[in-house]
Amino acid sequence: MFARGACVNVAAPMVRYSKLAFRELVRHWGADLVYTPMIVADSFVRSQQAQVYEFSTKRSDRPLVVQFAANNAADAEAAAALVAPHADGVDLNCGCPQAWAVRDGCGCALLYQPELLSDMIRRVTQASGLPCSVKVRLHQDLRRSVDLLRTVQAAGARMVTVHGRVLGQSSATPPDLKAMALLREHATVPFVANGDAWSAEDVALIARETGAHGVMAARGLLRNPAMFAGHERTPIPCMVEYTRLALRLGTPWLTLRQHLAFMSEGSERCDRRALLACSSAAGVLDWFEARGVDMKQQTMFR
Ligand SMILES: Cc1cc2nc3c(=O)[nH]c(=O)nc-3n(C[C@H](O)[C@H](O)[C@H](O)COP(=O)(O)O)c2cc1C
């Protein structure tokens, strides 16, 4: 995928949101590589209930990267082995800034433990037979980021995603494109840049400014899942398609409604209040139909 030379569109891991129906949707609208939400490896390997709840997939859900939060190599490798038959890659989250994750020694805590991270990469690769990647945030001191990049590459990481913000920086802070460009120069594996890709133009700009092989988007895709395909706002057919997918794949109504809330923020020709007043997926489909959406063609005809 990275070998073909064009910038790879990557749909980010998003807790609660990058679930099966949303993954299907963004693939239809231009995402090349798609992540699951972060899954906590510890509970995943110990609880069958967690396995069922946290990870559902289907044959067409590829190429798929499954992301884990882990604080030890044994959990990471056991979790990776469980999903290996259904995935194309396993990612280790080294960028989650949440206090519970850092306290537990996963997420951003791993930025400060290169040896443990290296061990995890080696054992995940061996146990799963899949490429292992990491998603990191920047260090304040960029030299530490370069060292970390070299370390993970030496341990066998096959792709690196850099979220261009440091721990503690809010998502309102612009990502540091220059820092990502510098790191990209030290990358010997596919390098994915992440931060503030809200449109196809942003994707092109980030790729150009950083030299990245791929660009990952999170909030931009929540707001407009068709963004990689060049749409400036969420097309109505995209919302209809998501509602249908959610209905078919058993997405809980509250999750579907939250996605529609995000999508309709950036959509034109959509009476958001009325849409969000619907009380079920079937009600949403009726609502669209009553407003003149051609449900066969999925286009607006008036
Ligand atoms: C709702 C939400 C959930 C997220 N969940 C995860 C996650 O599970 N794993 C992860 O590595 N990052 C997660 N992130 C961070 C994003 O993947 C991404 O790094 C960050 O939002 C910056 O990208 P953006 O500017 O395109 O939003 C999440 C972000 C959001 C908004």
The ligand as an ORCA input file, in Angstrom:
! r2SCAN-3c Opt
* xyz 0 1
  C     -13.080     10.666     20.055
  C     -11.606     10.361     19.944
  C     -11.134      9.119     20.326
  C      -9.759      8.834     20.227
  N      -9.322      7.576     20.526
  C      -8.012      7.248     20.289
  C      -7.572      5.902     20.396
  O      -8.339      4.986     20.669
  N      -6.249      5.654     20.153
  C      -5.357      6.636     19.782
  O      -4.176      6.355     19.553
  N      -5.775      7.917     19.647
  C      -7.060      8.224     19.861
  N      -7.500      9.506     19.646
  C      -6.540     10.504     19.113
  C      -6.639     10.514     17.575
  O      -6.359      9.245     17.021
  C      -5.673     11.546     16.979
  O      -4.348     11.214     17.322
  C      -5.964     12.968     17.496
  O      -7.353     13.218     17.583
  C      -5.318     13.999     16.553
  O      -5.840     13.835     15.251
  P      -6.936     14.860     14.631
  O      -6.344     16.246     14.782
  O      -7.093     14.390     13.217
  O      -8.183     14.728     15.464
  C      -8.850      9.821     19.761
  C      -9.347     11.084     19.396
  C     -10.700     11.351     19.467
  C     -11.204     12.716     19.045
*
